[in-house]
Amino acid sequence: MNRPVDTAPELAPGLDLDLSWRNRFAELGDAFFTRLQPTPLPAPHWVGTSPAVADLLGLDRAWLASPAALDAFTGNLPIAGTQPLASVYSGHQFGHWAGQLGDGRAILLGEVDTPAGPQEVQLKGAGLTPYSRMGDGRAVLRSSIREFLCSEAMHALGIPTSRALCVTGSPAPVRREEIETAAVVTRVAPSFIRFGHFEHFSHNGLHGELRHLASFVIDRFYPACRAAPGNPYAALLEAVSARTAEMVAQWQAVGFCHGVMNTDNMSILGLTIDYGPFQFLDAFNPGHICNHSDSGGRYAYNRQPNIAYWNLFALGQALLPLMDDQQQALDALEPYKALMPAALQRHMNAKLGLERVEEGDAELTDTLMKLMAADAVDFTIFWRRLSEAADGAVDPVRDLFLQREAFDAWALRWRERLCAQPGFVAGATRDRMLRTNPRVVLRNHLGELAIQRAKAGDFSELARLQLALEHPFDDLPGQDDLAAFPPDWASQIEISCSS
């Protein structure tokens, strides 16, 4: 195993952001990371910023547009009080053990206390680390824009996620399938610890470090596990399983495909992280594969709930050295099998305007999803039109289907179930559904249009799309094209693990 080596050079104190920095992950010890500084990029420029994340961190919005901020968040200017490092982890990729991985292009600056709790700040694309393997330590503009937009889009949808403060670009060339330009995303989350961190120490027999890491996570994020009866590490596994079940249920309900659910891309906090070949569904296809690199369809949309369980099982195996026996891990994982479908049904009921889950709702939902799949109905537009139909205008929804009679039969059952709710008021139900079913999501073609403009130096489309994604349930003026059916060429877009 390659051991971390401290390569951090001595630097001047750096830029003072008037933030109180610390890095509790660094307190774990040298076995967990390598200290190093970002590698500067030439001629940086702004691509996009999130004022909401600036507010979260306590940064002045106006300052965020300054040349000093540009240099700091490109990695060109040290920030006073930070302790930059890259962490080591391992993991399973596409179902196979990949061995040691780690932050190959991400550098953790430290954490900032906020009203929402401590938030770690990380630069993605900030240069080579000891864990870059055959990579170059960089991220390209197209994938950085996608991650920036989707992080903030998922947050606006209420789905647990890392956030993105900003994207900066540089003319520095980066080779992928073709020569592209470099970019850096500043990512924010309470923690970037992954299932793969636990796998790394367990697989290498470093059980002391494994216990240290698990205790750190319990004390910081899951303190109730200390007081739970039985083994606290089994309680941690059960708690992580519950958060993961809720996150994946929300993915499924909004039609989100992650695309690369490797164990090193799974957050110990149940956050959506590592936005690579993701996609929001256009035409509903349960077996849709959004990742062009996923030749076997392992991470298809309808497989995501089971893959999450597979990954949790891998986490359970990693934690076994801290448990009394294997049965403790199996018992901790068992609740996921009921929690995930129950959470998904609860979210689907909300999309249908149903306030409580009752007998027969699962069959009502299943029938609908089969009809949508058979006619390849646009996922987002269907749910938005159904929201409008809560007060009786069903024809715009009916027009989406070829099997009109089958839809009519389903719609009759839905209306009967809807109207049978105690205190049902059509207008109130419609409004509630419109706040549940988004008008705008980050479809691939919308991201692609913003990326192509950005490559030409025009970031106006990115800003327009960002505004819409930050208010996904609202009918904002000038956004009709963002809520329309995708063009024919959208189905030809290929998104891969290359970023």
C-alpha positions as CSV (number, residue, x, y, z in Angstrom):
1,M,0.0,0.0,0.0
2,N,1.3,3.5,-0.8
3,R,1.6,5.4,2.4
4,P,0.7,9.1,2.5
5,V,3.7,11.4,2.4
6,D,3.7,15.0,3.6
7,T,4.7,17.1,0.7
8,A,3.3,20.5,1.8
9,P,5.7,23.4,1.1
10,E,6.2,26.3,3.4
11,L,4.0,29.2,2.3
12,A,3.2,32.7,3.3
13,P,0.2,33.1,5.6
14,G,-2.1,33.7,2.6
15,L,-5.4,35.5,2.0
16,D,-7.5,36.3,5.1
17,L,-11.2,35.6,4.3
18,D,-12.3,36.6,7.8
19,L,-13.5,33.0,8.4
20,S,-12.7,30.7,11.3
21,W,-11.0,27.7,9.7
22,R,-10.2,24.4,11.2
23,N,-9.7,20.9,9.8
24,R,-11.0,18.2,12.1
25,F,-10.4,15.5,9.5
26,A,-6.7,16.4,9.7
27,E,-6.8,15.6,13.4
28,L,-7.3,11.9,12.5
29,G,-3.6,11.6,11.8
30,D,-1.2,11.2,8.9
31,A,-2.5,7.7,7.9
32,F,-5.6,9.4,6.5
33,F,-4.2,12.0,4.1
34,T,-1.3,13.8,2.6
35,R,-0.8,17.5,3.1
36,L,-0.2,19.5,-0.1
37,Q,-1.1,22.7,-1.7
38,P,-3.2,23.2,-4.9
39,T,-1.3,23.6,-8.2
40,P,-1.9,27.0,-9.7
41,L,-3.6,27.4,-13.1
42,P,-2.8,30.2,-15.6
43,A,-5.1,33.1,-16.4
44,P,-8.1,32.0,-14.4
45,H,-11.6,33.5,-15.0
46,W,-15.0,33.2,-13.4
47,V,-17.5,30.7,-14.8
48,G,-20.2,30.8,-12.2
49,T,-20.9,31.5,-8.5
50,S,-23.6,30.6,-6.0
51,P,-24.5,33.6,-3.8
52,A,-26.6,31.2,-1.6
53,V,-23.5,29.1,-0.8
54,A,-21.5,32.3,-0.2
55,D,-24.2,33.2,2.4
56,L,-24.0,29.8,3.9
57,L,-20.2,30.1,4.5
58,G,-20.4,33.7,5.6
59,L,-18.6,35.1,2.6
60,D,-19.5,38.6,1.2
61,R,-21.3,38.2,-2.1
62,A,-19.6,41.2,-3.6
63,W,-16.2,39.9,-2.5
64,L,-16.9,36.6,-4.2
65,A,-16.6,38.4,-7.6
66,S,-13.2,39.9,-6.8
67,P,-9.8,38.9,-8.3
68,A,-8.6,37.7,-4.9
69,A,-11.5,35.3,-4.6
70,L,-10.8,34.1,-8.2
71,D,-7.2,33.3,-7.3
72,A,-8.1,31.7,-4.0
73,F,-10.8,29.4,-5.4
74,T,-8.7,28.4,-8.4
75,G,-5.9,27.3,-6.0
76,N,-3.5,30.1,-7.0
77,L,-3.5,32.0,-3.7
78,P,-3.2,30.3,-0.3
79,I,-6.0,31.0,2.2
80,A,-4.9,31.9,5.7
81,G,-6.0,29.3,8.3
82,T,-6.5,26.4,5.9
83,Q,-4.7,23.1,6.1
84,P,-5.0,21.7,2.6
85,L,-4.9,17.9,2.2
86,A,-5.9,15.0,0.0
87,S,-7.4,12.0,1.7
88,V,-6.8,8.3,0.9
89,Y,-9.6,5.8,0.4
90,S,-10.3,2.6,-1.6
91,G,-13.4,1.2,-3.0
92,H,-15.4,-1.1,-5.4
93,Q,-15.8,0.3,-8.9
94,F,-18.5,-1.2,-11.1
95,G,-18.7,-4.1,-8.6
96,H,-15.0,-4.9,-8.6
97,W,-12.4,-4.2,-5.9
98,A,-10.3,-1.3,-7.2
99,G,-7.8,-1.1,-4.4
100,Q,-6.3,2.2,-3.2
101,L,-8.0,5.3,-4.7
102,G,-8.2,8.6,-2.9
103,D,-8.6,12.3,-3.7
104,G,-6.9,12.2,-7.1
105,R,-7.7,15.8,-7.9
106,A,-9.6,17.2,-4.9
107,I,-8.0,19.1,-2.1
108,L,-9.7,19.7,1.2
109,L,-9.0,23.3,2.5
110,G,-10.6,22.8,5.8
111,E,-14.0,23.5,7.4
112,V,-15.9,26.6,8.4
113,D,-18.4,27.0,11.2
114,T,-21.8,28.1,9.8
115,P,-25.3,28.4,11.3
116,A,-26.0,25.1,9.5
117,G,-23.1,23.5,11.3
118,P,-19.5,23.0,10.1
119,Q,-19.0,22.8,6.4
120,E,-15.9,21.4,4.7
121,V,-14.6,23.3,1.6
122,Q,-12.9,21.4,-1.1
123,L,-11.3,22.3,-4.5
124,K,-12.0,19.8,-7.2
125,G,-9.6,19.9,-10.1
126,A,-6.8,21.6,-8.1
127,G,-3.9,19.5,-9.3
128,L,-2.0,16.3,-8.8
129,T,-2.0,14.5,-5.5
130,P,-0.3,11.2,-4.4
131,Y,-3.7,9.5,-5.2
132,S,-4.0,10.7,-8.8
133,R,-2.8,7.3,-10.1
134,M,-2.7,7.7,-13.9
135,G,-4.7,11.0,-13.8
136,D,-3.6,14.5,-14.2
137,G,-5.3,16.0,-11.2
138,R,-7.5,18.3,-13.2
139,A,-11.2,18.7,-14.1
140,V,-12.5,20.0,-17.3
141,L,-14.9,22.8,-17.9
142,R,-17.9,20.7,-19.1
143,S,-17.9,18.4,-16.2
144,S,-17.3,21.2,-13.7
145,I,-20.3,23.1,-15.0
146,R,-22.4,20.0,-14.7
147,E,-21.4,19.4,-11.1
148,F,-21.8,23.1,-10.2
149,L,-25.3,23.2,-11.7
150,C,-26.5,19.9,-10.4
151,S,-25.3,20.4,-6.9
152,E,-27.4,23.5,-6.5
153,A,-30.3,22.0,-8.5
154,M,-30.5,19.0,-6.2
155,H,-30.4,21.2,-3.1
156,A,-33.3,23.3,-4.5
157,L,-35.2,20.0,-5.0
158,G,-34.7,19.2,-1.3
159,I,-32.4,16.2,-2.0
160,P,-29.4,15.7,0.3
161,T,-26.3,16.8,-1.6
162,S,-23.0,18.5,-1.5
163,R,-23.1,22.1,-2.6
164,A,-21.0,24.2,-5.0
165,L,-19.7,27.7,-4.2
166,C,-18.2,28.5,-7.6
167,V,-16.5,27.3,-10.8
168,T,-13.4,29.0,-12.2
169,G,-11.9,28.2,-15.6
170,S,-8.5,28.5,-17.2
171,P,-7.2,28.1,-20.8
172,A,-4.8,25.4,-19.5
173,P,-5.2,22.4,-21.8
174,V,-6.5,19.1,-20.4
175,R,-6.5,15.9,-22.5
176,R,-9.6,13.7,-22.3
177,E,-11.2,12.2,-25.5
178,E,-10.0,15.5,-26.9
179,I,-8.2,18.6,-25.7
180,E,-10.3,20.6,-23.3
181,T,-9.8,23.4,-20.9
182,A,-9.3,23.2,-17.1
183,A,-11.7,24.2,-14.4
184,V,-12.0,24.1,-10.6
185,V,-15.2,23.5,-8.6
186,T,-15.3,24.7,-5.0
187,R,-17.4,22.0,-3.3
188,V,-19.0,22.3,0.2
189,A,-20.4,19.6,2.5
190,P,-20.5,18.7,6.2
191,S,-18.1,15.9,5.3
192,F,-16.7,14.2,2.2
193,I,-16.0,10.9,4.0
194,R,-17.1,8.0,1.8
195,F,-17.8,4.3,2.2
196,G,-14.4,3.8,0.6
197,H,-12.6,5.4,3.5
198,F,-13.7,2.5,5.7
199,E,-13.0,0.0,3.0
200,H,-9.5,1.2,2.7
201,F,-8.5,0.7,6.3
202,S,-10.5,-2.5,6.7
203,H,-9.0,-4.1,3.6
204,N,-5.5,-3.3,4.6
205,G,-5.9,-4.7,8.1
206,L,-5.5,-1.3,9.8
207,H,-8.2,-1.9,12.3
208,G,-7.0,0.7,14.8
209,E,-7.4,3.4,12.1
210,L,-10.7,1.9,11.1
211,R,-12.0,2.2,14.7
212,H,-10.6,5.7,14.9
213,L,-12.4,6.8,11.7
214,A,-15.7,5.1,12.7
215,S,-15.6,6.7,16.2
216,F,-14.8,10.1,14.6
217,V,-17.9,9.8,12.3
218,I,-20.1,8.7,15.2
219,D,-19.0,11.5,17.5
220,R,-19.3,14.2,14.8
221,F,-22.4,13.1,12.9
222,Y,-24.2,10.2,14.6
223,P,-23.9,10.7,18.4
224,A,-27.1,8.8,19.0
225,C,-25.2,5.6,18.0
226,R,-23.2,5.9,21.2
227,A,-26.3,5.6,23.3
228,A,-28.0,2.9,21.2
229,P,-28.2,-0.6,22.7
230,G,-25.7,-3.0,21.4
231,N,-22.7,-2.3,19.2
232,P,-22.2,1.4,18.3
233,Y,-20.7,0.5,14.9
234,A,-23.6,-1.7,14.0
235,A,-25.8,1.3,15.0
236,L,-23.7,3.5,12.7
237,L,-24.3,1.1,9.8
238,E,-28.0,1.1,10.4
239,A,-28.1,4.9,10.6
240,V,-26.1,5.3,7.4
241,S,-28.5,2.7,5.7
242,A,-31.5,4.8,6.7
243,R,-30.1,8.0,5.3
244,T,-29.0,6.2,2.1
245,A,-32.5,4.7,1.7
246,E,-34.1,8.2,1.9
247,M,-31.6,9.7,-0.5
248,V,-32.1,7.0,-3.1
249,A,-35.9,7.1,-2.8
250,Q,-35.7,10.9,-3.5
251,W,-33.5,10.2,-6.6
252,Q,-36.1,7.7,-7.9
253,A,-39.0,10.0,-7.3
254,V,-37.5,12.9,-9.3
255,G,-36.1,10.7,-12.1
256,F,-32.4,11.2,-11.2
257,C,-29.8,8.7,-12.4
258,H,-26.4,9.0,-10.6
259,G,-24.6,7.0,-13.2
260,V,-21.6,5.8,-11.2
261,M,-22.6,4.5,-7.8
262,N,-19.2,3.1,-6.8
263,T,-18.5,2.7,-3.1
264,D,-16.0,5.5,-3.2
265,N,-18.8,7.8,-4.5
266,M,-21.1,7.0,-1.6
267,S,-21.3,9.5,1.2
268,I,-21.3,8.3,4.8
269,L,-23.8,11.1,5.5
270,G,-26.3,10.0,2.8
271,L,-25.5,13.0,0.5
272,T,-25.4,12.9,-3.2
273,I,-21.8,13.5,-4.1
274,D,-19.5,13.2,-7.1
275,Y,-21.6,14.4,-10.0
276,G,-20.2,12.7,-13.1
277,P,-22.3,10.9,-15.7
278,F,-25.6,11.8,-14.1
279,Q,-28.9,12.5,-15.9
280,F,-32.5,13.4,-15.1
281,L,-34.8,11.2,-17.2
282,D,-36.4,12.6,-20.3
283,A,-38.7,9.8,-21.7
284,F,-39.4,7.4,-18.9
285,N,-37.4,4.2,-19.3
286,P,-36.9,2.2,-16.1
287,G,-33.8,0.5,-17.5
288,H,-32.2,3.8,-18.7
289,I,-28.4,3.8,-18.5
290,C,-27.1,7.4,-18.4
291,N,-23.4,6.5,-18.2
292,H,-21.8,5.7,-21.6
293,S,-19.0,3.9,-19.7
294,D,-21.5,1.5,-18.0
295,S,-21.6,-1.1,-20.7
296,G,-23.3,-3.7,-18.5
297,G,-26.0,-1.3,-17.2
298,R,-25.0,-1.9,-13.6
299,Y,-26.1,1.6,-12.6
300,A,-29.3,1.8,-14.6
301,Y,-32.1,3.9,-13.1
302,N,-34.2,1.0,-11.9
303,R,-31.1,-0.7,-10.3
304,Q,-30.1,2.2,-8.1
305,P,-32.0,1.0,-5.0
306,N,-30.4,-2.5,-5.1
307,I,-27.0,-1.1,-5.9
308,A,-27.2,1.2,-2.8
309,Y,-27.9,-1.9,-0.8
310,W,-24.9,-3.7,-2.4
311,N,-22.8,-0.7,-1.4
312,L,-24.1,-0.7,2.1
313,F,-23.3,-4.4,2.3
314,A,-19.7,-3.6,1.3
315,L,-19.6,-0.9,4.1
316,G,-20.9,-3.5,6.5
317,Q,-18.1,-5.9,5.5
318,A,-15.6,-3.1,6.1
319,L,-17.0,-2.5,9.6
320,L,-17.0,-6.2,10.6
321,P,-13.7,-6.0,12.5
322,L,-15.5,-3.6,14.9
323,M,-18.5,-5.8,15.5
324,D,-19.1,-8.9,17.6
325,D,-20.1,-11.1,14.7
326,Q,-21.4,-11.0,11.1
327,Q,-25.1,-11.2,12.2
328,Q,-24.8,-7.7,13.8
329,A,-24.0,-6.3,10.4
330,L,-26.7,-8.2,8.6
331,D,-29.3,-7.1,11.2
332,A,-28.2,-3.5,10.8
333,L,-28.6,-3.7,7.0
334,E,-32.0,-5.5,7.1
335,P,-34.1,-2.3,7.7
336,Y,-33.0,-0.9,4.4
337,K,-35.2,-3.4,2.6
338,A,-38.3,-1.9,4.1
339,L,-37.2,1.7,4.5
340,M,-36.3,2.4,0.9
341,P,-39.6,1.2,-0.7
342,A,-41.6,2.9,2.1
343,A,-39.7,6.2,1.5
344,L,-40.2,5.9,-2.2
345,Q,-43.9,5.3,-1.9
346,R,-44.2,8.2,0.5
347,H,-42.5,10.5,-2.1
348,M,-44.6,9.1,-5.0
349,N,-47.8,9.7,-3.0
350,A,-46.7,13.3,-2.5
351,K,-46.2,13.6,-6.3
352,L,-49.7,12.2,-6.8
353,G,-51.2,14.6,-4.3
354,L,-52.0,11.9,-1.7
355,E,-51.2,13.0,1.8
356,R,-51.1,9.5,3.4
357,V,-50.0,6.1,2.2
358,E,-52.9,3.7,2.1
359,E,-53.5,0.2,0.9
360,G,-53.6,0.0,-2.9
361,D,-51.4,3.1,-3.4
362,A,-48.4,0.9,-4.4
363,E,-50.5,-0.8,-7.1
364,L,-51.8,2.6,-8.3
365,T,-48.3,3.9,-8.6
366,D,-47.0,0.7,-10.3
367,T,-49.7,0.7,-12.9
368,L,-48.9,4.3,-13.7
369,M,-45.2,3.7,-14.1
370,K,-45.9,0.8,-16.4
371,L,-48.1,3.0,-18.6
372,M,-45.5,5.7,-18.6
373,A,-42.7,3.3,-19.6
374,A,-44.8,1.7,-22.3
375,D,-45.4,5.0,-24.0
376,A,-42.0,6.6,-23.1
377,V,-43.8,9.5,-21.5
378,D,-41.6,12.5,-20.5
379,F,-41.1,12.1,-16.8
380,T,-40.9,15.7,-15.6
381,I,-43.6,17.1,-17.9
382,F,-46.0,14.3,-17.0
383,W,-45.8,15.1,-13.3
384,R,-46.1,18.8,-13.8
385,R,-49.2,18.4,-16.0
386,L,-50.6,15.9,-13.5
387,S,-50.2,18.6,-10.8
388,E,-52.3,21.0,-12.9
389,A,-54.9,18.2,-13.4
390,A,-55.6,18.0,-9.6
391,D,-58.5,20.4,-10.2
392,G,-59.9,18.4,-13.1
393,A,-58.1,19.4,-16.3
394,V,-56.9,15.9,-17.3
395,D,-56.7,16.3,-21.2
396,P,-53.1,17.8,-21.3
397,V,-51.9,14.7,-19.3
398,R,-53.9,12.3,-21.5
399,D,-52.3,13.8,-24.6
400,L,-48.9,12.4,-23.4
401,F,-50.1,8.8,-23.8
402,L,-50.8,6.6,-26.8
403,Q,-52.8,4.1,-24.7
404,R,-55.6,6.6,-24.0
405,E,-58.1,4.1,-22.7
406,A,-55.6,2.6,-20.2
407,F,-54.7,6.0,-19.0
408,D,-58.3,7.0,-18.6
409,A,-58.9,4.0,-16.4
410,W,-55.9,4.9,-14.3
411,A,-56.9,8.5,-14.1
412,L,-60.4,7.6,-12.9
413,R,-58.9,5.6,-10.1
414,W,-56.5,8.4,-9.2
415,R,-59.3,11.0,-9.1
416,E,-61.4,8.8,-6.9
417,R,-58.5,8.2,-4.5
418,L,-57.6,11.9,-4.5
419,C,-61.1,13.1,-3.9
420,A,-61.7,10.6,-1.1
421,Q,-59.1,12.3,1.1
422,P,-60.6,14.0,4.2
423,G,-60.9,17.7,3.6
424,F,-59.9,17.5,0.0
425,V,-59.7,20.9,-1.8
426,A,-58.8,20.7,-5.4
427,G,-56.9,24.1,-5.5
428,A,-54.9,23.4,-2.4
429,T,-54.0,19.9,-3.7
430,R,-52.9,21.4,-7.0
431,D,-50.7,24.0,-5.3
432,R,-49.1,21.3,-3.1
433,M,-48.4,19.1,-6.1
434,L,-46.8,22.1,-8.0
435,R,-44.5,22.5,-5.0
436,T,-43.6,18.8,-5.2
437,N,-43.2,18.2,-9.0
438,P,-40.6,20.5,-10.5
439,R,-41.1,22.5,-13.7
440,V,-37.4,22.6,-14.5
441,V,-34.7,20.0,-13.9
442,L,-31.1,19.8,-15.3
443,R,-31.8,17.9,-18.4
444,N,-28.7,16.8,-20.4
445,H,-29.5,19.1,-23.3
446,L,-29.9,22.1,-21.1
447,G,-26.6,21.5,-19.5
448,E,-25.0,20.9,-22.9
449,L,-26.3,24.2,-24.3
450,A,-24.9,26.1,-21.3
451,I,-21.5,24.3,-21.7
452,Q,-21.2,25.1,-25.4
453,R,-21.9,28.7,-24.8
454,A,-19.4,28.7,-21.9
455,K,-16.7,27.1,-24.1
456,A,-17.1,30.1,-26.4
457,G,-16.7,32.5,-23.4
458,D,-20.4,33.3,-22.9
459,F,-21.7,32.4,-19.4
460,S,-25.1,34.0,-19.7
461,E,-26.9,30.8,-20.5
462,L,-25.3,29.1,-17.5
463,A,-26.5,32.0,-15.3
464,R,-30.0,31.8,-16.8
465,L,-30.2,28.0,-16.2
466,Q,-28.8,28.3,-12.7
467,L,-31.5,30.8,-11.8
468,A,-34.2,28.4,-13.0
469,L,-32.7,25.4,-11.2
470,E,-32.5,27.4,-8.0
471,H,-36.3,27.9,-8.3
472,P,-37.4,24.6,-9.9
473,F,-41.0,24.8,-8.9
474,D,-41.7,28.4,-10.0
475,D,-43.0,29.7,-13.3
476,L,-40.4,32.3,-13.8
477,P,-40.6,34.5,-16.9
478,G,-38.5,33.7,-19.9
479,Q,-38.1,30.0,-19.0
480,D,-40.6,28.3,-21.1
481,D,-37.9,26.7,-23.3
482,L,-36.3,25.3,-20.1
483,A,-39.5,23.4,-19.3
484,A,-40.2,22.2,-22.8
485,F,-39.8,18.7,-24.3
486,P,-36.2,17.9,-25.2
487,P,-35.1,18.3,-28.8
488,D,-34.5,15.1,-30.8
489,W,-30.7,15.5,-30.6
490,A,-30.9,15.3,-26.8
491,S,-31.1,11.5,-26.9
492,Q,-27.7,11.4,-28.8
493,I,-25.8,13.0,-25.9
494,E,-23.3,10.7,-24.4
495,I,-22.1,11.2,-20.9
496,S,-19.2,9.1,-19.6
497,C,-16.9,8.8,-16.6
498,S,-14.4,11.1,-18.4
499,S,-14.2,14.4,-16.6
